[in-house]
Amino acid sequence: GTVFRPECAGFTSYGSSLAITITGPIFVGTIFAMTYLGCQVVSVWREIAFLDLDINVLTSMYLMILVSFYTTVAALTLSLFMCYPHPEPVDAFSLVARPDLFCYEGIWWDYFSVAMLGVCVYIIAWTAFVSYICVIAPSKFP
């Protein structure tokens, strides 16, 4: 399956797998937004009531999908920082996920900015969002 194994679709580098994983939820969110907007336009234009989607239900569906894949996205985002030391003759570290990539050297720094973006969005911002929802939810649902 090309959806779960990017290598099968021709994306063999670690960087392409990282980029696909980080942009995947954004792509799915864009599809949900376009579906909502398209249904709103058609429902007003053709006066078809069942196409008038509830934004709360659609948002809930998107967030359920995001939560389902959260562990995978977070793990791949953090995989760039999971390094192990080589035995004594070589003074270097390699990625646990890709032993052929040396940590803190060369191409690793190219992936660093993408991984940091993923950490900021999927770990820090997501945790802040969920915390905010947990704080305000009791006042919204008496």
C-alpha positions in Angstrom: 0.0 0.0 0.0 1.4 3.4 -1.0 -0.6 5.2 1.7 1.2 3.6 4.6 4.6 2.9 3.0 5.9 6.0 1.1 8.7 3.9 -0.3 6.2 2.0 -2.5 5.2 5.3 -4.1 8.9 6.1 -4.9 9.6 8.3 -1.9 12.7 6.5 -0.7 14.6 9.2 1.2 14.0 9.9 4.9 13.3 13.6 4.1 10.5 12.8 1.7 8.9 10.4 4.3 9.2 13.2 6.9 7.7 15.8 4.6 4.8 13.6 3.6 4.0 12.7 7.2 4.2 16.3 8.4 2.1 17.7 5.5 -0.4 14.9 5.5 -2.7 16.2 8.2 -2.6 19.6 6.6 -3.6 18.1 3.2 -6.5 16.2 4.8 -7.6 19.4 6.6 -7.6 21.2 3.3 -9.8 18.5 1.8 -12.3 18.8 4.7 -12.3 22.6 4.3 -12.9 22.4 0.5 -15.7 19.8 1.1 -17.4 22.1 3.6 -17.1 25.1 1.3 -18.2 23.2 -1.8 -21.3 21.8 0.1 -22.1 25.3 1.3 -22.0 26.8 -2.2 -24.1 24.0 -3.7 -26.6 24.0 -0.8 -27.2 27.8 -1.3 -27.1 27.7 -5.1 -29.4 24.7 -5.5 -31.3 24.9 -2.2 -30.4 21.4 -1.2 -30.8 21.2 2.6 -29.0 18.0 3.3 -25.7 19.5 1.9 -25.8 22.2 4.6 -23.0 20.6 6.7 -22.6 21.4 10.4 -19.1 22.9 10.8 -18.9 21.4 14.3 -19.5 17.9 13.1 -17.0 18.2 10.2 -14.4 19.7 12.6 -15.0 16.8 15.0 -14.5 14.3 12.2 -11.3 15.9 11.1 -9.9 16.0 14.7 -10.8 12.3 15.2 -8.8 11.4 12.2 -5.9 13.6 13.4 -6.0 12.0 16.8 -6.0 8.5 15.2 -2.8 9.2 13.4 -1.2 11.5 16.1 1.1 8.8 17.5 2.5 8.0 14.0 3.0 11.7 13.1 4.6 12.6 16.4 6.9 9.5 16.3 8.2 10.3 12.8 8.6 13.9 13.7 10.6 13.0 16.7 12.6 10.2 15.0 15.1 12.8 13.7 16.2 13.3 17.3 16.5 9.6 18.2 20.1 8.8 17.7 22.5 6.1 19.0 26.2 6.2 19.3 28.5 4.1 17.1 31.1 1.8 18.6 34.4 3.2 19.8 36.5 3.5 16.6 33.8 5.8 15.0 32.9 8.9 17.0 29.5 9.6 15.4 25.8 9.1 16.0 23.2 7.6 13.6 19.4 7.7 13.4 17.7 4.8 15.0 15.2 4.8 12.0 17.9 5.2 9.4 21.3 4.0 10.5 22.8 5.3 7.2 22.1 8.9 8.3 24.5 10.4 10.7 23.1 12.7 13.4 24.3 16.3 13.7 26.2 16.1 10.3 25.5 17.1 6.7 22.0 16.3 5.5 20.7 15.8 9.1 20.7 19.6 9.4 18.5 19.9 6.2 15.9 17.8 7.9 16.2 19.6 11.2 14.0 22.6 10.2 11.3 20.3 8.9 11.3 18.2 12.0 11.3 21.4 14.2 8.2 22.6 12.3 6.6 19.3 13.0 7.5 19.5 16.7 6.1 23.0 17.0 2.8 22.2 15.2 2.1 18.6 16.2 3.5 18.4 19.7 3.6 21.9 21.2 0.6 23.5 19.4 -1.5 20.3 19.6 -0.8 20.0 23.3 -1.7 23.7 23.9 -4.9 23.2 21.8 -6.0 20.1 23.7 -5.2 21.8 27.0 -7.2 24.9 26.0 -10.2 22.7 25.1 -10.0 20.9 28.4 -10.0 24.2 30.3 -12.9 25.8 28.4 -15.1 22.7 27.8 -16.7 22.7 31.3 -18.0 26.2 30.8 -19.4 25.4 27.4 -21.3 22.3 28.5 -23.1 23.0 31.7 
